[in-house]
Amino acid sequence: MTDQEIKALLHPKESRYYILSLVALTPIALLLTALVIGTFGGVLLFFGFAYLTIWFVQKMIRTWYLAHCARVDEHSFPGVHKIVMDVKSALGYDKPVDVFVVEEGSFNCLLMPFFNRKILVLNSGLLDEGVSAVELKWLVARFIGSLRAKSYRLSIVQALISTSEKLLIFNLLLYPYERAIVMSGDRIGLAAIGGDITSAISAMNRLCVGTRCSSLVSLTGIARQESDIQGFFGFLVRAFSSHPPLVHRYREILRFANDAYPHRLGDFSRNLVGKVRQAEYNQQQAA
């Protein structure tokens, strides 16, 4: 599609509102010009810093999504990926666009490990018809197992720290431990279901994007995402998160399964191929 064809599709009021915006910005532009002259260009440092801040925040947000959500590509959500590519091609847009699928809160757990009586909250998504008893067992076991291991003994300390904004920086010292607790829980859960890595990965997929879309998450796509979150911004996302990046959890639980339950990986590989083929068939039927 050409520039003229795109322009013909715009709302008729858009151009006049654009001109009106320029008129409204004129006094601001004059004031900024005066400030630049009056401060000998010093005010430009402020705008440079503001620009850098916007860039930094956007980089952090993208890296966070890479770390914790499923990205749409030719492996994960191939139907959605095809639509995105077709639209970009049709409109003549060739710049990169990242598309992510975020979990809606329909499949997750919450543990409150304080005091003598613990509280485990299960969302209704855990009880959907498509969720197997083994998947549910893995999710519950990863929390109960961590309680059994007394892994949450510092949780009350973190809760006290969180009550004061001035002390929040100290959470950075506790987060590495919290991240380790999560990965330990994944291992404990896998042991509780006898090394059934197929069910564990299926439950991880549901944690990632919810129940309805879980079959469309690809381990190939997840592995590719993980390779994209290395470096400085990947370090920051990990450092400021109380949970390990979800893409890292996939790798860690697979590595553990390979060491502890190698005989189950054969079944997992066969089941994975079958699920991928079924997802592709369902996507074709829906199209």
Steps between C-alpha positions, in 0.01 A plus 500: 500500500640837399524815711215656306278199559574515872432872510164447331397273784560755774213667681415829328546695823848365567691755291316798648553372855868463419518863394307604812753315713788682334331834572447404865866399530630827361507688836672203661758493223566873548539452875742213450702707258527775760608247762768359271638851444465599866671189633764490228369167379481346846131413464590272212665270754161452664337400173790271423451332835123474443557339163746255650252416777224421250737276306615328815145432624391362165802270491421379850134434415589301190759297686248431777251364247773287345583361840151426628259461208469305176599682184309439180718350226489220243527243780278643775154611378586445132152609391535837673853536365376446144233766546758750630736433210219519244384835638855639501550385144166639384566839657863514391631525855843337532612605849508230772189451714507283812168340592454336842222295658454575871333284760151621595513378857283199419766243589724580793560451869572728793668388820497705819764327714474713812461385860389153598203466264590526133258605225507365145264668253405309186333686217203342330705448185676217679175307502419528130409181319821510297724502807610153603530381857874453450546864390306621801706273722824651364380853571388424853804286579745772398354726772444240768844352434664838555312534826616155598857604420456814713601707200269789591663577834605847382159595365399687813822703478418601146144591599633730773744660261223559246304709751760777469579654164839612631599141564380352172852500361579221744259276311771470236700305755211258558384453142775254401387273778136534402585412142681192619195399704286509188735276303531266793124477517491406131736212571309388805178505302657289226616246755151489649356392165766239438698699245204548266668779306217508245249606763745742664572680172129506418433667835783747434338589170173568679682721750654688210195577285198347670304184434340572164824582316741268679521244220637767266812573704810349339818408683691602188349848523564516875866404449535770235352757738751410768787566263359850446500606866872481565718799579440812705121521479462129560708545816283789619175312444631206700645720775175689562270199484402278791440214255745354250412572138248242390711413196787409734269276701427296188870441447570419862221247540594329173861482611395352831273249325787399274718429804242344730242344268667434164264207434202742499643727231419249227132511589518877523652534153232282343222684680650837398500406132140382527389822669675716241327312218164526675549875556588551134193303395274702733650822368432394141143406587443834671637686195 
